[in-house]
Amino acid sequence: MARYNVNFELSVEDMELIEGALRRSKSELSSQLFDESAQPANAQTAPSGGEGDEEIRRIHDLLGRLHNQKVFYRPKTAPYISG
């Protein structure tokens, strides 16, 4: 029986490419939903049923999980001053 691969070998550039593609997809879906909602009610051919909202929510959640897995630089010898 097939199993999922739990070890991935992705570079930082690969992750940036994936994040960029997800952000573009999310932006395009948001624009489509906004355009649909801006049309008069009688001009809509078929209701979307919230499928686009659900997909945007899933993309947003995935982007958040990718962000939470990043390791950000913090100096160990001196106090951290952001800025």
C-alpha positions as protocol buffer text, in pm:
chain_id: "A"
residue {
  index: 1
  type: MET
  ca { x: 0 y: 0 z: 0 }
}
residue {
  index: 2
  type: ALA
  ca { x: 128 y: 348 z: -86 }
}
residue {
  index: 3
  type: ARG
  ca { x: 227 y: 590 z: 189 }
}
residue {
  index: 4
  type: TYR
  ca { x: 282 y: 964 z: 200 }
}
residue {
  index: 5
  type: ASN
  ca { x: 637 y: 1098 z: 191 }
}
residue {
  index: 6
  type: VAL
  ca { x: 693 y: 1289 z: 516 }
}
residue {
  index: 7
  type: ASN
  ca { x: 1039 y: 1421 z: 427 }
}
residue {
  index: 8
  type: PHE
  ca { x: 1057 y: 1697 z: 168 }
}
residue {
  index: 9
  type: GLU
  ca { x: 1372 y: 1846 z: 21 }
}
residue {
  index: 10
  type: LEU
  ca { x: 1271 y: 2198 z: -76 }
}
residue {
  index: 11
  type: SER
  ca { x: 1502 y: 2496 z: -94 }
}
residue {
  index: 12
  type: VAL
  ca { x: 1419 y: 2845 z: 27 }
}
residue {
  index: 13
  type: GLU
  ca { x: 1367 y: 2946 z: -335 }
}
residue {
  index: 14
  type: ASP
  ca { x: 1121 y: 2659 z: -382 }
}
residue {
  index: 15
  type: MET
  ca { x: 924 y: 2774 z: -79 }
}
residue {
  index: 16
  type: GLU
  ca { x: 920 y: 3133 z: -207 }
}
residue {
  index: 17
  type: LEU
  ca { x: 788 y: 3010 z: -542 }
}
residue {
  index: 18
  type: ILE
  ca { x: 514 y: 2807 z: -372 }
}
residue {
  index: 19
  type: GLU
  ca { x: 415 y: 3097 z: -148 }
}
residue {
  index: 20
  type: GLY
  ca { x: 407 y: 3337 z: -445 }
}
residue {
  index: 21
  type: ALA
  ca { x: 185 y: 3101 z: -644 }
}
residue {
  index: 22
  type: LEU
  ca { x: -52 y: 3060 z: -349 }
}
residue {
  index: 23
  type: ARG
  ca { x: -71 y: 3437 z: -298 }
}
residue {
  index: 24
  type: ARG
  ca { x: -149 y: 3491 z: -670 }
}
residue {
  index: 25
  type: SER
  ca { x: -418 y: 3222 z: -662 }
}
residue {
  index: 26
  type: LYS
  ca { x: -570 y: 3375 z: -351 }
}
residue {
  index: 27
  type: SER
  ca { x: -564 y: 3721 z: -509 }
}
residue {
  index: 28
  type: GLU
  ca { x: -729 y: 3599 z: -831 }
}
residue {
  index: 29
  type: LEU
  ca { x: -1001 y: 3413 z: -640 }
}
residue {
  index: 30
  type: SER
  ca { x: -1066 y: 3719 z: -424 }
}
residue {
  index: 31
  type: SER
  ca { x: -1095 y: 3939 z: -732 }
}
residue {
  index: 32
  type: GLN
  ca { x: -1339 y: 3696 z: -896 }
}
residue {
  index: 33
  type: LEU
  ca { x: -1556 y: 3681 z: -584 }
}
residue {
  index: 34
  type: PHE
  ca { x: -1551 y: 4059 z: -551 }
}
residue {
  index: 35
  type: ASP
  ca { x: -1650 y: 4102 z: -917 }
}
residue {
  index: 36
  type: GLU
  ca { x: -1935 y: 3852 z: -875 }
}
residue {
  index: 37
  type: SER
  ca { x: -2064 y: 4030 z: -566 }
}
residue {
  index: 38
  type: ALA
  ca { x: -2048 y: 4369 z: -741 }
}
residue {
  index: 39
  type: GLN
  ca { x: -2285 y: 4252 z: -1018 }
}
residue {
  index: 40
  type: PRO
  ca { x: -2660 y: 4308 z: -977 }
}
residue {
  index: 41
  type: ALA
  ca { x: -2843 y: 4007 z: -831 }
}
residue {
  index: 42
  type: ASN
  ca { x: -3043 y: 3943 z: -1150 }
}
residue {
  index: 43
  type: ALA
  ca { x: -2723 y: 3942 z: -1367 }
}
residue {
  index: 44
  type: GLN
  ca { x: -2566 y: 3644 z: -1191 }
}
residue {
  index: 45
  type: THR
  ca { x: -2605 y: 3322 z: -1388 }
}
residue {
  index: 46
  type: ALA
  ca { x: -2530 y: 3075 z: -1110 }
}
residue {
  index: 47
  type: PRO
  ca { x: -2460 y: 3123 z: -738 }
}
residue {
  index: 48
  type: SER
  ca { x: -2108 y: 3032 z: -632 }
}
residue {
  index: 49
  type: GLY
  ca { x: -2229 y: 2856 z: -317 }
}
residue {
  index: 50
  type: GLY
  ca { x: -1929 y: 2967 z: -111 }
}
residue {
  index: 51
  type: GLU
  ca { x: -1685 y: 2733 z: -287 }
}
residue {
  index: 52
  type: GLY
  ca { x: -1453 y: 3025 z: -364 }
}
residue {
  index: 53
  type: ASP
  ca { x: -1467 y: 3143 z: -4 }
}
residue {
  index: 54
  type: GLU
  ca { x: -1373 y: 2796 z: 116 }
}
residue {
  index: 55
  type: GLU
  ca { x: -1080 y: 2775 z: -126 }
}
residue {
  index: 56
  type: ILE
  ca { x: -954 y: 3119 z: -18 }
}
residue {
  index: 57
  type: ARG
  ca { x: -980 y: 3010 z: 344 }
}
residue {
  index: 58
  type: ARG
  ca { x: -781 y: 2692 z: 272 }
}
residue {
  index: 59
  type: ILE
  ca { x: -508 y: 2886 z: 86 }
}
residue {
  index: 60
  type: HIS
  ca { x: -490 y: 3141 z: 370 }
}
residue {
  index: 61
  type: ASP
  ca { x: -459 y: 2859 z: 624 }
}
residue {
  index: 62
  type: LEU
  ca { x: -183 y: 2690 z: 423 }
}
residue {
  index: 63
  type: LEU
  ca { x: 10 y: 3017 z: 390 }
}
residue {
  index: 64
  type: GLY
  ca { x: -17 y: 3059 z: 767 }
}
residue {
  index: 65
  type: ARG
  ca { x: 116 y: 2708 z: 830 }
}
residue {
  index: 66
  type: LEU
  ca { x: 408 y: 2771 z: 593 }
}
residue {
  index: 67
  type: HIS
  ca { x: 484 y: 3097 z: 771 }
}
residue {
  index: 68
  type: ASN
  ca { x: 477 y: 2929 z: 1112 }
}
residue {
  index: 69
  type: GLN
  ca { x: 739 y: 2675 z: 1000 }
}
residue {
  index: 70
  type: LYS
  ca { x: 994 y: 2941 z: 912 }
}
residue {
  index: 71
  type: VAL
  ca { x: 1290 y: 3000 z: 1141 }
}
residue {
  index: 72
  type: PHE
  ca { x: 1367 y: 3369 z: 1175 }
}
residue {
  index: 73
  type: TYR
  ca { x: 1711 y: 3500 z: 1268 }
}
residue {
  index: 74
  type: ARG
  ca { x: 1765 y: 3618 z: 1623 }
}
residue {
  index: 75
  type: PRO
  ca { x: 2109 y: 3700 z: 1759 }
}
residue {
  index: 76
  type: LYS
  ca { x: 2209 y: 3478 z: 2050 }
}
residue {
  index: 77
  type: THR
  ca { x: 2477 y: 3697 z: 2209 }
}
residue {
  index: 78
  type: ALA
  ca { x: 2311 y: 4040 z: 2213 }
}
residue {
  index: 79
  type: PRO
  ca { x: 1959 y: 4159 z: 2289 }
}
residue {
  index: 80
  type: TYR
  ca { x: 1727 y: 4152 z: 1990 }
}
residue {
  index: 81
  type: ILE
  ca { x: 1632 y: 4498 z: 1860 }
}
residue {
  index: 82
  type: SER
  ca { x: 1387 y: 4495 z: 1573 }
}
residue {
  index: 83
  type: GLY
  ca { x: 1353 y: 4775 z: 1342 }
}
